[in-house]
Amino acid sequence: MAWRYREGVSVALDTKLSAVLGDRSAKALQSAFGYTLVGQLVAHYPRRYATRGELTSIAGVPVGEMATLVAEVVSVSTRGMRARTGSVLEVIISDGTGLVTLTFFNQAWRAKDLVPGVRGIFAGKVGLYRGERQLAHPDYELFDERELTNTEGEEWAKRPIPLYPATAKVASWQMARALGVVLDVLDAVPDPIPADIAAAEKLMPSKEALEKIHRPGEEQDWRQARDTLRFHEAFVLQCALVQRRIQAASHTSVARTAGPGTEGFLGSLPFALTSDQQSVLAEIHQDMAKPHPMNRLVQGEVGSGKTVVAVASMVTVSESGGQSALLAPTEVLAWQHFRSIVATLGPELAASMNPVLLTGNLRAAETKKALLAAASGQAKIVVGTHALLSERVTFADLGLVVIDEQHRFGVDQREALRQKGTHPHVLVLTATPIPRTVAMTVFGDLDVSTIRMVPSGRQPISTHVVALGDHPNWYPRVWQRLAEEVAKGRQGFVVVPSISPSVPEDDDAVDSSQEASEEARVLASVAETVPLLRGLPELSHAKIEAVHGKLPSDEKDAVMQAFSAGDIDVVVATTVIEVGIDVPNASVMVILDADRFGVSQLHQLRGRVGRGEHAGVCLLVTACEPDTPARARVEAVAATSDGFELASIDLELRSEGDVLGDRQSGRRSGLTLVRVTQDGELIDQARTYATRVVEADPRLAGHPDLAVDIARRLDEASADYLAKN
């Protein structure tokens, strides 16, 4: 791929790459990374730096992923192919921890360059051949070992080599060449940071920072440049968030004030709220009493009592004639919430507030009745699933939107419900913040309330990893442990990732990052696990039934009601029971193929037991190998029951996701340099500066370069995301 500059073009951050590099090269970058502008390319920062004397390690790079190695050729050999004519060139390189083989088919001519002792950068997809790691037809660039003076040679050897995120079609050094072409002709780059802040933080000018992060002369260059650009990233995003907060505060909303009705409801509860619940409810009431919409996240441990706080908020809204809508991710959970709300309100208050349920599987007459109650304002509480988002659903005065487990809904889905009112207050509930929720929380886009205290009576849950790869004989003991709990009159859950061997319950439940060798493994399923358990002698007297997403809603509801009533001993289920299910007598949770679930899911599932007088036990069964990302997730859940700590671990393992878009997680984050788990102090400092700047000048009329940079970094879709979130 030839990178070239088209002369006569004035190059700025918003210049099209095709004008600088030519159409062919620009199309390659767009295909590989989605880049079309110079500003996007120069923000493609190195993922790390190497030196020409360094031998890097391939250890830990999963099979099937791209690797870039600085390595030395150890030996070269050529052999004939077995089944056809032709030759195979095999080049063994040292990566510092062992040997890696480069394989080229019918390309023996490469042997004249790839001679023992030569060093270079090698990039390709890591594969396995006869159990050994290899790179088939890798790209490479050999170092120019030209004659240099001693001083020049020392400088050349120590000069950092930027290694970039790459693809199979665009290698790291090709990115470096493209960036070199662009940086050579890039005009002055505006500085978005106000001069007084830049001086206080000892920041480089923007152009110098871009030059030194991509073409450092020494290690200190790229470190200082990265610090400058990291601050830029944090500060610009904080300014955007502060602008959004100011804009949200300008919307007019109906103030909802707690009165005698709320006080009477709280006084009628058969238990006292914990101090955490009281303080969180006070924060919610303070927000809702203001004439602009609340946007608050309530995060609390599984079973910490978030629902009763939400119900109290609904009662407050009803005192001014307003309605509340609760959006639940599954039909099972919607039914559970509906029954819980009715029971919590008590007969008298439930009769006056008339809660109704809306799901996609209600009978036509029931649906019509619920729609009419919502539209007329007769129903003060409407609980439902995605059915609430239908255009048929209208409200007389929607004052509060409650989102349960927001990560189960897309941004557009949440916004569709909010649009059914006039800037209603929004309350988001979550037991384990998912990565983007944690990221948005740290970045200050949500007001956050935390319930850490668990109500008295909740029992501890002991969690154990059952590693079948290490101890295959442990599998029978899993079922013996389940049978022991059942024999004591208790109940248990068995959770599996799929309905049948070929039908997963939920694509999200299957970890797409599993190594290639894991993909072919048949997952535990409802269809196979139910007859297995029924055939075990120790469970011969147990009543065992199944629940999953493909069952008709009335069957699912019947099974869960029977389980709650104690008529069923063991439920074999998929993740439909992940959140909200409350069966106090359930004391044991077995999760098969636990490595196929995320940290948040495992923590949520575990929270279904230990909700009564008996201590809970959770067995995480996995055949995953040690020292793999999937095994690390399982072991993290077993190591702590602190949902907030797990959220941080999840964030470390999965990355923040795209904070400024609707990608849920992954490596291509909207934050390129800033990491919320590591840069909390930087973020807080940037937030302080941003608040001062934006509150004094909300439209940034006095900071035109900052306004332009916000517009450049936050495209229309990202700005729309922030507005909705």
C-alpha positions, 0 to 999 in steps of 0.5 A: 500500500503506497502512502503519498501526499497530494501536493497543493492541499491545505491539510487540517484535522477536517481534511479528507484522507483521500485528499492527502493519501489518495483514494486507494489508501483512504479506502483501505483506512476507511474499510479497516477502521472507518476513518475518512478524515485526518483528525480521525487518523491522527487520533489512532494512537499507538497501543504501545512502544517497542525498541529495536533491541526488544524481544516482545512476548507472544505469551497471553495472545489468544489463538485467533487474534492479531499479534505484532512482535518485535523479534529476531530470526533464529532459523530458516528452512524449506520443505516440500508439500505433502499432498501437492507440488510446491514448497513451504518456507518455515522461519522460526523467530524468537519472541523472548519467551519461546519460538514462533514459526512463520509459514509461507507457501510457495514463497521460498524467495523470502529466505534471502531477506529472512536470514538468521540474526535479522530483526524486525516487526512481524504481524499476523493472526496467531494460529495453531499447527500441531499444537505450536503457535504459528503466523501464516503469511505474516506481514513484516518489516525488517530493521535497516541495520545500516552502518551508523556512527556509534552515537547514531547507532545508539540513538537509532536502537533506543528510539521507540517504535510505535505499535498501532492497533492493526488489522489483517489488511493494514499492518502497524508499520503501514499505519505509521507510514500513513501518519508520517505522511499526514504529520509532515503536511498537517497545518497548525492544530487548534488548542482546545484547552484554555491557556490558563488551564494548559499552563496550570497542567503543563500541557504541550501544544496540540501539534507538538503532542501529536508529533511526539506521540506518533514519532517520539525521539525518546520515551519521555516524548511519548509519555508527555504527549500522551499525558497532554492528549489524555487530558484533552480527551477528558476535558472535552468530554467533561465540557460536553457533559456539563453542557448537556446537564445545563441543557437538561436543567433548562427543560421544564418538568412537573415538580412532584412533592412527597406528602401525607400519602408517601408518609402513610405508605412508608409508615405502613411497611412491615419493616423499617428502611435502612439508612441507605434507603432513607438517604437515597429516597431523600435524594430522589424526593429532593430531585423530583421537587425541582421544576426540571427532570431528575436523571438518577441512577440507583445502584445497590447490591442484589436484594438491597431494597431498590424496589421499595425505594422506587415504589415510594417514589411512584406513590409520591408522583401519584400524590400530584395526579401523575403516573409512573411507568416501570420498564422491565427486561423480561416478562417473568420479571415484569410479572414479579415486579407487578405482584411485588408492587401490589403487595408492597402498596397494600390492599387500600393503596393498591386499589386507589393507585390501580397498578396494571400490567402490559406485556406482549402476551396478554389476552386482547381484552386484558390489553385493552383494559390496561391501555385504557387505564393508562390513557385515562390516568386511572392507573397510576402505575403501569408495569411492562416489558417492551410492550410499553414502547408501543405507539398504542400505549399513552399516558394522561400524565407520565411523571416518572419513568423507572428503568430496571436493569438499564443495560437490557434496553437500547438507548432508543428504547429508553428514549421512546418511553420517556417521550410518552411524557413531558420531560418526566423524571427518570430513575434507573435501577441496577444491581451491578453497573455494567461497564458503560454505566460505570463509565458514565457514572465516573464521567458525571452524566448521571446523579448517582445514589448508592444502597450498600446496606442489605436489609436485615435477614439476608443470608450470606452466599458462599460461591465456589468455582467447580473447575471440571478441567482441573477436577473432572470428578467434581461433577457428581458432587455438584448434584449431590450438593443440590440434593442435600439442600432439597432433602432439607426442604429447600429449593434450588436453581440450575442455570444453563446458557441454552435451551437446546444444544442448538438454540441459545437463550440469549446471544449476549449469554454466549461469550464471543471472545472464547478461544477457537478451541472452545467454540465447538464445545456443546453447551449445557442446555435445558433440554438435556439437563432436565432429564439428566437431573430427573434420572439421578437417584439422589433427586428421584423424589424431587419435582424438577421443571424448566423455564426458558424464553421460548415457553408460552408466558402462561406456562412460564408464569405457572412454573414460577408461581408453583416454584414460589409456592414450594410445589417445585423443588428445582427449576432448570432455567436460562437467564430469564430468572436473572433478575427480580425473582424472589423465592426466599426458600431457594438456597442453592444456585448451580450455573453450568458453563458459567464461563459463558456468562458475563460478570454482571449476569453471574452476580445477578443470578447468584442473588436469586438465593439466600433471600430467606432464612437459609444461607445460600450457596452458588456453584460456578461450573466451568470447563474453561482452562486456567489463565483465560479471560473467561475463567478470570470472570468466573473466579472474580465472581467467586472472589467477592460478593461486592457488586461494585467491586465486580463492576470495576473488574468487569470494566477492566476485563471488557473495557468501557465500551463506547461511552459516546455511542451505542456499542455496549463494550469492546476495544473500540471505545469512544475514549481512546486514551482515558481509562475510567478504572485508572484515571479517576483523579484526572477525570475529577480534575477535568470535571472541575475545570470543565464546570468552571469554564462551561458554567461561565460560558455555556455556549463557549462563545469565548472558547471557539477552539474548544467548541469546534473540538467538542463538535469534532469529537462528538459527531451527531450520533454521539451528541444524540446519545448523550442527550438521550442518556 
